[in-house]
Amino acid sequence: MAIIEITSLSIFIICITTIFLQSTTTTEAASCHETDKSALLDFKNKITKDPLRLLETWNQSTDCCTQWDGVGCDQSNGRVVNLSRPGVFTGPDDSPWDTELYGTISPSLGNLEFLQILNLASQKFLTGPIPSELGKLSHLTNLLLSRNRLNGTIPTSFQNLRNLIFLSLDNNLLSGSVPDFVFQDMTSLNSLGLSENQLSGEIPSSIVKLVSLQRLDLHKNNFSGGIPSDIGFLKNVIDINLSENQLSGTIPISIGELSKLGALDLSLNRLSGNIPSSLLKLPSLTFCRLSDNKLTGSISSSSIGGTGLYRLYLENNMLTGEIPDSIGNLTSLGDLSLKNNRFTGKIPSSFGNLTNIYEIDLSRNGLSGPIPSELVKLKSLQILDLSFNPLNLVNIPTWLSKMKQLQRLYLAGTGLVGELPEWLTTMGVTYLDLSSNALAGELPIWIGNMQSLYSLNLSNNGFHSTIPIEFKNLVGVMELDLHSNNFTGGLESIFEKKFNVMGYTILDLSNNTFAGPIGEDIGNLDIMQFTETLILSNNPFGGSIPKSLGNLNSYLQTLKLEKNGLTGEIPAELSNGNLVSIVLSNNNLTGGRSESIHVFLCDFNNVEGLTKDFSFSGSSDCFVVVFNLRRFRFRGFNLYVWFYLEIYTLMIFRFTARG
């Protein structure tokens, strides 16, 4: 049992369940009806494990209406109207608590003919199909079975549940298509949740008949086909989430008729065509996510009008044209992401009116410069990403130094040249990405004054110097990427750097001319104990692979030491741990005493003692490749092993001779 955080919907369910139990169970209530008692006891018998003893009070010798926890009855006839044993509930200290039940749902619950509330949500380990007998519960208003492991299809008998107000089957293992007739008579349904299952086929067109519906959540399934064209009939809907499916076709024009719609998420589908011109003018819309589709066309200034819009995500589509000036009228906007589209033209100066905005991401488009200086007025802006646009900035705008609240600045691939400006030390940014530009010169000693930095990326530039000793003062840096420059000298300033909480999690120093050898104690350094990615490839280190790298196995997932002039044996200490990718190619290494290396992805070249005898183990989630390093040897080959696991396992092995 543990205290957990729960959603507002869960709190609402707890409240209505508690109120209903209090209003239907009194000391004057009629005795429990024998049919209902028998059905509840059969439900208990199907439960194989009850860690918190939620059903402990349920026994033959006591009255189910007055003495059984989680059961409420109609006091006039002793019939059970409420069965609520959720896995999340309010504990004695008024905080939410968490538990679980193991077993299946008994079909006998279908005999509770007066039942109005059935709440077994968040029990997590209820398995098996949903009994079709539940379709006999014609008085049912609340059916809450979310966050379990129920499988099979949605029973067709649910078409009889005409009085349902809340139906929540989210986060189970339900599969198959949803018959169109199941929902057609549920005209009182307020909330429909089928998310995070394995449901397939088309979205039932009968959903548009749910005239009382306020919440529709079908996200993270395998629904295909189009969004029902008459979705505009749902005049009362407030929240629609159809994300993470395989929906195709266009966004229906009728969606622009949903005047009460506050949140819309259609992301991670295969939708195409234009964004309906009326969608972004909906008066109640505050959240709109259409990202990761195949949407095309431009956005006209006249199509922007919903002044209450707070979050707008259109990234990863194929939208074209200029960014409309009218976005500057969305004065409530907090987050804006248009990244990875095909927008051209300039960044509108009207963005300076977005006084409440927290994040702007316009990266990976075709935008031209300059950056409008009006952005300096954005006192709430903390994240600005303009990376990989042909802005041709040459210099970082000096007015950025006035934006003291800015936490993350991404200007990768924006045409910067020359040396770093010293005024960067006045900004207080935590993430700074200036990679893929033409910055040059020495890494300045004042870099050590940027002690608020958490992540620094200067890769793919033309820096040419040693790492200054002042670099040790960057106590907050946990992600460091300096690859593809002309840095020289030793690595002392990098590995002897001071740190506050953790050391490096990501360290990429590849494609430079750092001198070696790699320190033998690298794996013993405190600053390396939480490193997940270590890439030192293509530096002339020489020497051997330090055995101490084996001490990083608890966190290290990626290790690349390609083209480092390394010799000697592959340490046996690398054989265990969490390595997902190891690259040791283009060195002169031998297999040594290590029996095998267990990894997911390997790339070896010029490695003596490497075997062609390898094996696989694992489940549908992952495979482990076991390379024997003792029995065989070959040289002059690259070995690539690539796995892509979805429903089926695809394994491709390629052996490529090297002259």
C-alpha positions as CSV (number, residue, x, y, z in Angstrom):
1,M,0.0,0.0,0.0
2,A,1.3,3.4,-0.9
3,I,0.3,7.0,-1.1
4,I,0.0,8.1,-4.8
5,E,-1.0,11.1,-6.9
6,I,-4.4,10.8,-8.6
7,T,-6.2,12.7,-11.3
8,S,-9.1,15.1,-10.9
9,L,-11.4,12.5,-12.5
10,S,-10.3,9.9,-9.9
11,I,-11.0,12.4,-7.1
12,F,-14.5,13.0,-8.6
13,I,-15.2,9.2,-8.8
14,I,-14.0,8.8,-5.2
15,C,-16.4,11.7,-4.1
16,I,-19.5,10.4,-5.9
17,T,-18.8,6.9,-4.7
18,T,-18.4,8.0,-1.0
19,I,-21.5,10.2,-1.2
20,F,-23.6,7.4,-2.7
21,L,-22.5,4.9,-0.1
22,Q,-23.3,7.3,2.7
23,S,-26.8,8.0,1.3
24,T,-27.7,4.4,0.7
25,T,-26.4,2.7,3.8
26,T,-28.0,3.5,7.1
27,T,-28.7,1.7,10.3
28,E,-32.4,1.4,9.3
29,A,-31.7,-0.2,6.0
30,A,-33.5,-3.4,5.0
31,S,-31.6,-6.6,5.1
32,C,-29.5,-7.6,2.1
33,H,-31.3,-9.4,-0.6
34,E,-30.2,-13.1,-0.7
35,T,-29.6,-12.9,-4.5
36,D,-27.3,-10.0,-4.2
37,K,-25.5,-11.4,-1.3
38,S,-24.8,-14.6,-3.2
39,A,-23.6,-12.7,-6.2
40,L,-21.2,-10.6,-4.1
41,L,-19.8,-13.7,-2.3
42,D,-19.2,-15.3,-5.7
43,F,-17.3,-12.2,-6.7
44,K,-15.2,-12.5,-3.6
45,N,-14.5,-16.2,-4.4
46,K,-13.1,-15.2,-7.8
47,I,-10.5,-12.9,-6.1
48,T,-7.3,-14.8,-5.5
49,K,-5.4,-12.2,-3.6
50,D,-6.5,-9.1,-1.6
51,P,-3.4,-7.5,0.0
52,L,-5.3,-4.7,1.9
53,R,-8.2,-7.0,2.8
54,L,-10.8,-4.8,1.0
55,L,-13.3,-7.7,1.1
56,E,-12.5,-8.9,4.6
57,T,-15.9,-7.8,6.0
58,W,-17.8,-9.8,3.3
59,N,-18.9,-13.0,4.9
60,Q,-22.1,-15.2,5.0
61,S,-22.9,-14.4,8.6
62,T,-23.2,-10.6,8.2
63,D,-25.6,-8.3,6.4
64,C,-24.1,-7.0,3.1
65,C,-26.1,-3.7,3.3
66,T,-25.0,-2.6,6.7
67,Q,-21.7,-4.4,7.4
68,W,-19.9,-4.9,4.2
69,D,-17.3,-2.3,3.2
70,G,-17.8,-0.9,-0.3
71,V,-21.5,-2.0,-0.6
72,G,-24.5,0.4,-0.6
73,C,-28.1,-0.7,-0.7
74,D,-31.5,0.8,-1.3
75,Q,-32.9,0.9,2.2
76,S,-36.4,0.3,1.1
77,N,-35.8,-3.2,-0.5
78,G,-32.3,-4.2,0.5
79,R,-31.1,-4.4,-3.1
80,V,-27.5,-3.5,-3.8
81,V,-27.2,-0.3,-5.8
82,N,-23.5,0.5,-5.3
83,L,-20.4,-1.8,-5.4
84,S,-17.3,0.3,-5.1
85,R,-13.9,-1.3,-4.3
86,P,-11.5,0.9,-6.3
87,G,-7.8,0.5,-6.0
88,V,-7.4,4.2,-5.3
89,F,-9.4,5.5,-2.4
90,T,-9.2,8.0,0.4
91,G,-7.4,6.7,3.5
92,P,-7.9,7.5,7.2
93,D,-5.7,10.6,6.9
94,D,-7.8,11.9,3.9
95,S,-4.9,11.2,1.5
96,P,-5.2,8.9,-1.6
97,W,-4.1,5.3,-1.1
98,D,-3.3,2.6,-3.5
99,T,-3.9,-1.2,-3.5
100,E,-4.9,-4.0,-5.8
101,L,-7.1,-7.1,-6.2
102,Y,-6.0,-10.2,-8.1
103,G,-8.5,-12.4,-9.9
104,T,-11.4,-12.2,-12.3
105,I,-14.7,-10.4,-12.4
106,S,-17.5,-12.9,-11.6
107,P,-20.4,-13.1,-14.1
108,S,-22.6,-13.3,-11.0
109,L,-22.4,-9.5,-10.7
110,G,-24.9,-9.5,-13.5
111,N,-27.5,-10.6,-10.9
112,L,-27.3,-7.3,-9.1
113,E,-30.2,-6.1,-11.1
114,F,-30.6,-2.8,-9.2
115,L,-26.9,-1.9,-9.3
116,Q,-26.3,1.7,-10.3
117,I,-22.5,2.1,-9.6
118,L,-19.9,-0.5,-10.2
119,N,-16.4,0.8,-9.5
120,L,-13.5,-1.6,-9.6
121,A,-11.1,1.0,-11.2
122,S,-7.4,0.9,-10.6
123,Q,-7.3,-2.6,-9.1
124,K,-4.5,-3.3,-11.6
125,F,-4.6,-7.1,-11.5
126,L,-8.1,-8.0,-12.4
127,T,-7.8,-10.2,-15.5
128,G,-9.9,-12.1,-18.0
129,P,-12.8,-10.8,-20.1
130,I,-15.5,-8.4,-19.0
131,P,-18.5,-10.7,-18.3
132,S,-21.3,-10.2,-20.9
133,E,-23.7,-10.6,-17.9
134,L,-22.9,-7.0,-16.9
135,G,-25.1,-6.0,-19.8
136,K,-28.1,-7.0,-17.8
137,L,-27.6,-4.2,-15.3
138,S,-30.1,-1.8,-16.9
139,H,-30.0,0.6,-13.9
140,L,-26.3,1.1,-14.1
141,T,-25.1,4.7,-14.4
142,N,-21.4,4.4,-13.5
143,L,-19.3,1.5,-14.8
144,L,-15.6,2.1,-13.9
145,L,-13.2,-0.7,-14.7
146,S,-10.1,1.3,-15.8
147,R,-6.5,0.5,-14.9
148,N,-6.8,-3.3,-14.8
149,R,-5.7,-6.1,-17.1
150,L,-9.0,-7.0,-18.6
151,N,-8.9,-8.6,-22.0
152,G,-11.2,-9.7,-24.8
153,T,-13.7,-7.5,-26.5
154,I,-16.3,-5.0,-25.3
155,P,-19.4,-7.1,-24.7
156,T,-22.2,-6.4,-27.2
157,S,-24.6,-6.7,-24.3
158,F,-23.5,-3.2,-23.3
159,Q,-26.0,-1.9,-25.7
160,N,-28.6,-2.5,-23.0
161,L,-26.9,-0.1,-20.6
162,R,-29.0,2.9,-21.7
163,N,-28.7,4.8,-18.4
164,L,-25.0,5.0,-18.3
165,I,-23.5,8.3,-17.4
166,F,-19.8,7.3,-16.9
167,L,-18.2,4.5,-18.8
168,S,-14.5,4.0,-18.1
169,L,-12.6,1.0,-19.5
170,D,-9.3,2.8,-20.0
171,N,-5.9,1.2,-19.5
172,N,-6.7,-2.5,-20.0
173,L,-5.9,-5.1,-22.6
174,L,-9.2,-4.9,-24.5
175,S,-9.0,-5.8,-28.2
176,G,-11.1,-6.2,-31.3
177,S,-13.5,-3.7,-33.0
178,V,-16.3,-1.9,-31.2
179,P,-19.7,-2.7,-32.7
180,D,-21.4,0.4,-34.0
181,F,-24.7,-0.4,-32.2
182,V,-23.1,-0.6,-28.7
183,F,-23.4,3.2,-27.9
184,Q,-26.3,4.2,-30.1
185,D,-28.9,4.4,-27.2
186,M,-26.6,5.8,-24.5
187,T,-28.0,9.3,-24.8
188,S,-27.2,10.1,-21.1
189,L,-23.5,9.2,-21.4
190,N,-21.4,12.0,-20.1
191,S,-17.9,10.4,-20.2
192,L,-16.6,7.6,-22.4
193,G,-13.1,6.4,-21.8
194,L,-11.6,3.5,-23.8
195,S,-8.0,4.8,-23.9
196,E,-4.8,2.7,-23.6
197,N,-6.2,-0.6,-24.9
198,Q,-5.7,-2.5,-28.1
199,L,-9.0,-1.7,-29.8
200,S,-9.1,-1.7,-33.6
201,G,-11.3,-1.0,-36.5
202,E,-13.1,2.2,-37.1
203,I,-14.4,4.5,-34.5
204,P,-18.2,3.6,-34.2
205,S,-20.2,6.2,-36.0
206,S,-22.9,5.9,-33.4
207,I,-20.7,7.9,-31.0
208,V,-22.1,11.0,-32.6
209,K,-25.5,10.1,-31.1
210,L,-24.1,10.6,-27.6
211,V,-25.7,14.0,-27.3
212,S,-24.8,14.4,-23.6
213,L,-21.2,13.5,-24.0
214,Q,-18.7,15.9,-22.5
215,R,-15.5,13.7,-22.5
216,L,-14.4,11.3,-25.3
217,D,-11.1,9.6,-24.7
218,L,-10.0,6.9,-27.2
219,H,-6.3,7.6,-27.2
220,K,-3.6,5.0,-27.5
221,N,-5.5,2.2,-29.4
222,N,-5.3,0.9,-32.9
223,F,-8.4,2.6,-34.3
224,S,-8.2,3.2,-38.1
225,G,-10.3,4.9,-40.7
226,G,-11.5,8.4,-40.4
227,I,-12.9,10.6,-37.6
228,P,-16.7,10.4,-37.9
229,S,-17.7,13.3,-40.2
230,D,-20.7,14.2,-38.0
231,I,-18.6,14.7,-34.9
232,G,-19.9,18.2,-34.8
233,F,-23.2,16.8,-33.4
234,L,-21.5,16.4,-30.0
235,K,-22.6,19.9,-29.0
236,N,-21.8,19.4,-25.3
237,V,-18.4,17.8,-25.7
238,I,-15.6,19.6,-23.7
239,D,-12.6,17.2,-24.1
240,I,-11.7,15.0,-27.2
241,N,-8.6,12.8,-27.2
242,L,-8.1,10.5,-30.2
243,S,-4.3,10.6,-30.2
244,E,-2.0,7.7,-30.7
245,N,-4.1,5.7,-33.1
246,Q,-3.9,5.1,-36.9
247,L,-6.6,7.5,-37.9
248,S,-6.4,8.8,-41.5
249,G,-8.3,11.1,-43.8
250,T,-9.0,14.8,-43.0
251,I,-10.1,16.5,-39.9
252,P,-13.9,16.9,-40.3
253,I,-15.0,20.5,-40.9
254,S,-17.9,19.9,-38.5
255,I,-15.4,19.9,-35.6
256,G,-15.4,23.6,-35.9
257,E,-19.0,23.6,-34.6
258,L,-18.1,22.3,-31.2
259,S,-18.5,25.6,-29.4
260,K,-17.9,24.1,-25.9
261,L,-14.7,22.2,-26.9
262,G,-11.9,23.1,-24.5
263,A,-9.3,20.4,-25.3
264,L,-8.6,18.6,-28.6
265,D,-5.8,16.0,-29.1
266,L,-5.5,14.3,-32.5
267,S,-1.7,13.8,-32.4
268,L,0.2,10.8,-33.5
269,N,-2.2,9.7,-36.2
270,R,-2.1,9.7,-40.0
271,L,-4.4,12.6,-40.6
272,S,-3.9,14.6,-43.8
273,G,-5.3,17.7,-45.5
274,N,-5.8,21.2,-44.2
275,I,-6.6,22.3,-40.7
276,P,-10.3,23.4,-40.8
277,S,-10.4,27.2,-40.8
278,S,-12.9,27.3,-38.0
279,L,-11.0,25.0,-35.6
280,L,-8.6,27.6,-34.1
281,K,-11.4,30.1,-33.7
282,L,-13.5,27.9,-31.3
283,P,-14.4,30.2,-28.4
284,S,-13.7,27.7,-25.6
285,L,-10.6,26.0,-27.0
286,T,-7.7,26.2,-24.6
287,F,-5.6,23.1,-25.6
288,C,-5.1,21.9,-29.2
289,R,-2.6,19.2,-30.2
290,L,-2.5,18.2,-33.9
291,S,1.2,17.2,-33.9
292,D,2.7,14.1,-35.6
293,N,0.3,13.8,-38.5
294,K,0.6,14.6,-42.3
295,L,-1.3,17.8,-42.3
296,T,-0.6,20.2,-45.2
297,G,-1.5,23.6,-46.4
298,S,-1.1,27.0,-44.8
299,I,-2.7,28.7,-41.8
300,S,-4.3,32.0,-42.8
301,S,-4.5,34.9,-40.4
302,S,-8.3,34.8,-40.5
303,S,-8.3,31.3,-39.2
304,I,-6.9,32.4,-35.8
305,G,-9.4,33.7,-33.3
306,G,-9.7,31.7,-30.1
307,T,-8.2,34.2,-27.7
308,G,-8.4,31.7,-24.8
309,L,-6.0,29.2,-26.4
310,Y,-3.3,28.3,-24.0
311,R,-1.4,25.5,-25.7
312,L,-1.0,25.0,-29.4
313,Y,1.0,22.1,-30.8
314,L,1.3,21.6,-34.5
315,E,4.7,20.1,-34.8
316,N,5.9,17.3,-37.1
317,N,3.5,17.9,-39.9
318,M,4.0,19.3,-43.5
319,L,2.4,22.8,-43.0
320,T,3.6,25.4,-45.4
321,G,3.4,29.2,-46.0
322,E,4.2,31.9,-43.5
323,I,3.4,31.9,-39.8
324,P,0.3,34.1,-39.5
325,D,0.7,37.4,-37.7
326,S,-2.6,36.8,-36.0
327,I,-1.0,34.2,-33.7
328,G,0.2,37.3,-31.9
329,N,-3.4,37.9,-30.9
330,L,-3.5,34.7,-28.8
331,T,-2.5,36.6,-25.7
332,S,-3.3,33.7,-23.4
333,L,-0.9,31.4,-25.2
334,G,1.5,29.6,-22.9
335,D,3.1,27.0,-25.2
336,L,3.5,27.2,-29.0
337,S,5.2,24.4,-31.0
338,L,5.4,24.6,-34.8
339,K,8.6,22.7,-35.2
340,N,9.5,20.4,-38.0
341,N,7.1,21.8,-40.6
342,R,7.8,23.7,-43.8
343,F,7.0,27.2,-42.7
344,T,8.9,30.0,-44.5
345,G,9.2,33.7,-44.2
346,K,10.1,35.7,-41.1
347,I,9.1,35.2,-37.5
348,P,6.2,37.6,-36.9
349,S,7.0,40.6,-34.8
350,S,3.5,40.2,-33.4
351,F,5.0,37.4,-31.2
352,G,6.0,40.2,-28.9
353,N,2.4,40.4,-27.8
354,L,2.4,36.9,-26.3
355,T,3.1,38.2,-22.9
356,N,2.1,35.0,-21.1
357,I,4.0,32.6,-23.3
358,Y,6.4,30.1,-21.6
359,E,7.8,28.2,-24.6
360,I,8.2,28.9,-28.3
361,D,9.5,26.1,-30.5
362,L,9.9,27.0,-34.2
363,S,12.8,24.7,-34.9
364,R,13.3,22.7,-38.2
365,N,11.4,25.0,-40.6
366,G,12.6,27.3,-43.4
367,L,12.3,30.6,-41.5
368,S,14.6,33.5,-42.3
369,G,16.0,36.1,-40.0
370,P,16.4,38.3,-38.2
371,I,14.8,37.2,-34.9
372,P,12.3,40.0,-34.1
373,S,13.6,42.1,-31.2
374,E,10.0,42.4,-30.0
375,L,10.6,39.0,-28.3
376,V,12.5,40.9,-25.6
377,K,9.1,41.9,-24.1
378,L,8.2,38.3,-23.3
379,K,8.9,38.3,-19.6
380,S,7.4,34.8,-19.1
381,L,9.4,33.1,-21.9
382,Q,11.7,30.4,-20.5
383,I,12.2,28.2,-23.6
384,L,13.1,29.5,-27.1
385,D,14.0,27.0,-29.8
386,L,14.8,28.4,-33.3
387,S,17.2,25.6,-34.3
388,F,17.8,24.5,-37.8
389,N,16.2,27.4,-39.6
390,P,18.2,29.4,-42.3
391,L,18.1,32.5,-40.1
392,N,21.7,33.5,-41.1
393,L,22.1,35.2,-37.7
394,V,25.9,35.6,-37.8
395,N,25.8,36.9,-34.2
396,I,23.6,36.0,-31.3
397,P,21.3,39.0,-30.8
398,T,22.6,41.1,-27.9
399,W,19.1,41.9,-26.7
400,L,18.8,38.3,-25.6
401,S,21.0,39.3,-22.7
402,K,18.0,41.2,-21.2
403,M,15.9,38.1,-21.0
404,K,17.0,37.1,-17.6
405,Q,14.2,34.6,-17.2
406,L,15.1,32.6,-20.2
407,Q,16.2,29.1,-19.1
408,R,16.7,27.2,-22.4
409,L,18.1,28.7,-25.6
410,Y,18.5,26.6,-28.7
411,L,20.1,28.2,-31.8
412,A,21.7,25.2,-33.5
413,G,22.1,25.5,-37.2
414,T,21.1,29.1,-37.5
415,G,24.2,30.5,-39.2
416,L,26.2,31.8,-36.2
417,V,29.9,32.6,-36.9
418,G,32.8,33.8,-35.0
419,E,33.5,33.6,-31.3
420,L,31.2,33.3,-28.3
421,P,30.1,36.6,-26.8
422,E,31.0,37.1,-23.2
423,W,27.6,38.5,-22.3
424,L,26.3,35.0,-22.3
425,T,27.5,34.8,-18.7
426,T,24.8,37.3,-17.7
427,M,21.9,35.2,-18.9
428,G,21.5,32.3,-16.4
429,V,20.4,29.8,-19.0
430,T,20.4,26.1,-18.0
431,Y,20.3,24.6,-21.5
432,L,22.4,26.1,-24.2
433,D,22.6,24.6,-27.7
434,L,24.7,26.4,-30.3
435,S,25.7,23.3,-32.3
436,S,26.0,23.0,-36.1
437,N,27.1,26.5,-36.7
438,A,30.4,28.1,-37.7
439,L,31.6,29.2,-34.3
440,A,35.3,29.2,-34.0
441,G,38.2,30.3,-31.8
442,E,39.2,29.1,-28.4
443,L,36.8,28.0,-25.8
444,P,36.9,31.1,-23.6
445,I,38.0,31.0,-20.0
446,W,34.9,32.9,-18.9
447,I,32.8,29.8,-19.8
448,G,33.5,28.7,-16.2
449,N,31.3,31.6,-15.0
450,M,28.1,30.0,-16.6
451,Q,27.5,28.0,-13.5
452,S,23.7,27.7,-14.0
453,L,24.3,25.4,-17.1
454,Y,22.9,22.0,-17.0
455,S,23.3,21.1,-20.6
456,L,25.9,22.5,-23.0
457,N,26.1,21.6,-26.7
458,L,28.8,23.2,-28.9
459,S,29.2,20.3,-31.3
460,N,29.7,20.6,-35.0
461,N,31.6,23.9,-34.9
462,G,35.2,25.0,-35.4
463,F,36.5,25.5,-31.9
464,H,40.3,24.8,-31.7
465,S,41.8,24.9,-28.2
466,T,42.4,22.9,-25.1
467,I,39.6,22.9,-22.5
468,P,40.4,25.7,-20.1
469,I,41.0,24.9,-16.5
470,E,38.0,27.2,-15.6
471,F,35.7,24.6,-17.2
472,K,35.9,22.8,-13.8
473,N,33.7,25.5,-12.4
474,L,30.6,24.4,-14.4
475,V,29.3,22.5,-11.4
476,G,25.8,22.0,-12.8
477,V,26.7,20.6,-16.3
478,M,25.3,17.0,-16.6
479,E,25.0,16.9,-20.4
480,L,28.1,17.9,-22.4
481,D,28.4,17.6,-26.2
482,L,31.6,18.9,-27.8
483,H,31.8,16.4,-30.7
484,S,33.1,17.4,-34.2
485,N,35.3,20.3,-33.3
486,N,39.1,20.7,-33.2
487,F,39.6,20.5,-29.4
488,T,43.1,19.3,-28.3
489,G,45.0,18.5,-25.2
490,G,44.1,16.3,-22.3
491,L,40.7,15.6,-20.7
492,E,41.7,16.7,-17.1
493,S,39.4,19.8,-17.0
494,I,36.5,17.6,-18.2
495,F,36.9,14.7,-15.8
496,E,38.1,16.7,-12.8
497,K,35.1,19.1,-13.0
498,K,33.3,19.9,-9.8
499,F,29.6,19.0,-9.6
500,N,26.7,19.7,-7.3
501,V,24.3,16.7,-7.3
502,M,25.2,14.3,-10.1
503,G,28.0,14.1,-12.6
504,Y,27.7,13.5,-16.3
505,T,24.7,11.7,-17.7
506,I,25.7,12.3,-21.3
507,L,29.2,13.0,-22.5
508,D,30.2,13.1,-26.2
509,L,33.8,14.2,-27.0
510,S,34.0,12.4,-30.3
511,N,35.7,13.6,-33.5
512,N,38.2,15.9,-32.0
513,T,42.0,15.5,-31.4
514,F,42.1,15.1,-27.7
515,A,45.2,13.3,-26.4
516,G,45.2,10.2,-24.4
517,P,45.4,7.7,-23.1
518,I,41.9,7.4,-21.5
519,G,42.5,7.4,-17.7
520,E,42.6,4.0,-16.1
521,D,40.4,5.3,-13.3
522,I,37.7,6.8,-15.5
523,G,35.1,4.3,-14.2
524,N,35.9,5.1,-10.6
525,L,35.4,8.8,-10.8
526,D,32.4,10.1,-8.9
527,I,31.5,12.4,-11.8
528,M,30.9,9.4,-14.0
529,Q,28.8,7.2,-11.8
530,F,25.5,8.2,-13.4
531,T,26.7,8.3,-17.0
532,E,24.3,6.8,-19.5
533,T,26.0,7.7,-22.7
534,L,29.8,7.9,-23.2
535,I,31.1,8.7,-26.7
536,L,34.9,9.2,-27.1
537,S,35.2,7.9,-30.7
538,N,37.7,9.3,-33.3
539,N,40.3,10.8,-30.9
540,P,43.9,9.6,-31.0
541,F,43.9,8.3,-27.4
542,G,45.9,5.1,-27.8
543,G,46.4,2.8,-24.9
544,S,43.9,0.2,-23.8
545,I,40.2,0.2,-22.7
546,P,40.2,0.9,-19.0
547,K,38.8,-2.0,-17.0
548,S,37.2,0.5,-14.6
549,L,34.5,1.2,-17.3
550,G,32.9,-2.0,-16.0
551,N,32.1,0.0,-12.8
552,L,29.6,2.1,-14.8
553,N,27.4,-0.8,-15.8
554,S,24.6,0.2,-13.5
555,Y,23.7,3.2,-15.7
556,L,25.8,3.1,-18.8
557,Q,23.8,2.2,-21.9
558,T,25.9,3.5,-24.8
559,L,29.6,3.2,-25.1
560,K,31.5,4.2,-28.3
561,L,35.2,4.0,-28.5
562,E,35.6,3.8,-32.3
563,K,38.8,4.8,-34.0
564,N,40.7,5.6,-30.8
565,G,43.9,3.6,-31.6
566,L,43.1,1.3,-28.8
567,T,45.1,-2.0,-28.3
568,G,45.0,-4.9,-25.9
569,E,42.2,-7.0,-24.6
570,I,38.5,-6.2,-24.3
571,P,38.0,-6.1,-20.6
572,A,35.8,-8.9,-19.1
573,E,34.3,-6.2,-16.9
574,L,32.2,-5.0,-19.9
575,S,30.4,-8.3,-20.0
576,N,27.6,-7.4,-17.6
577,G,25.3,-4.4,-17.1
578,N,22.8,-2.4,-19.1
579,L,24.8,-1.7,-22.2
580,V,22.4,-1.3,-25.2
581,S,25.0,-0.2,-27.7
582,I,28.8,-0.7,-27.8
583,V,31.0,0.4,-30.6
584,L,34.7,-0.7,-30.6
585,S,35.4,-0.8,-34.3
586,N,38.6,0.4,-36.1
587,N,40.9,-0.4,-33.2
588,N,43.3,-3.3,-32.6
589,L,41.7,-5.2,-29.8
590,T,41.6,-8.8,-28.8
591,G,38.9,-10.8,-27.2
592,G,40.9,-11.5,-24.1
593,R,39.6,-13.5,-21.1
594,S,36.0,-12.4,-21.4
595,E,33.6,-15.3,-22.2
596,S,31.1,-13.0,-23.9
597,I,29.6,-9.6,-24.1
598,H,25.8,-9.3,-23.7
599,V,24.5,-6.3,-25.7
600,F,21.5,-5.3,-27.8
601,L,23.4,-3.6,-30.6
602,C,27.1,-4.2,-31.6
603,D,29.5,-2.8,-34.2
604,F,32.9,-4.5,-34.1
605,N,35.7,-4.1,-36.5
606,N,39.3,-5.4,-36.4
607,V,38.6,-7.2,-33.2
608,E,40.6,-10.4,-32.7
609,G,38.9,-13.2,-30.9
610,L,35.3,-12.1,-31.9
611,T,33.1,-15.0,-32.6
612,K,30.6,-15.6,-35.3
613,D,28.9,-17.9,-32.8
614,F,26.4,-15.8,-31.1
615,S,23.0,-16.5,-29.6
616,F,19.7,-14.7,-28.8
617,S,17.4,-14.6,-25.8
618,G,14.6,-12.5,-24.6
619,S,10.9,-11.8,-24.9
620,S,8.6,-9.8,-27.1
621,D,10.0,-6.7,-25.5
622,C,13.7,-7.2,-26.1
623,F,16.4,-9.5,-27.3
624,V,19.9,-9.9,-26.0
625,V,22.7,-10.7,-28.4
626,V,25.5,-12.8,-26.8
627,F,28.8,-12.5,-28.5
628,N,31.4,-15.1,-27.6
629,L,34.8,-13.6,-27.5
630,R,36.9,-16.7,-27.0
631,R,36.3,-19.5,-29.4
632,F,36.6,-17.8,-32.8
633,R,38.3,-14.9,-34.4
634,F,38.1,-12.9,-37.6
635,R,39.4,-9.6,-38.8
636,G,38.5,-7.1,-41.5
637,F,34.7,-7.4,-41.1
638,N,32.0,-5.1,-39.9
639,L,29.2,-6.8,-38.1
640,Y,25.9,-4.9,-37.9
641,V,22.9,-6.3,-36.0
642,W,19.7,-4.4,-36.1
643,F,16.5,-5.2,-34.3
644,Y,13.2,-3.6,-34.8
645,L,10.5,-5.2,-32.6
646,E,6.9,-4.3,-32.9
647,I,4.3,-7.0,-33.3
648,Y,6.7,-9.4,-35.0
649,T,10.5,-9.6,-34.6
650,L,12.6,-8.5,-37.5
651,M,16.2,-9.5,-37.4
652,I,18.7,-8.5,-40.1
653,F,22.3,-9.6,-40.0
654,R,24.8,-8.1,-42.5
655,F,28.5,-9.1,-42.7
656,T,30.4,-6.6,-44.9
657,A,33.9,-7.4,-46.1
658,R,36.4,-4.6,-45.9
659,G,38.9,-5.0,-48.7
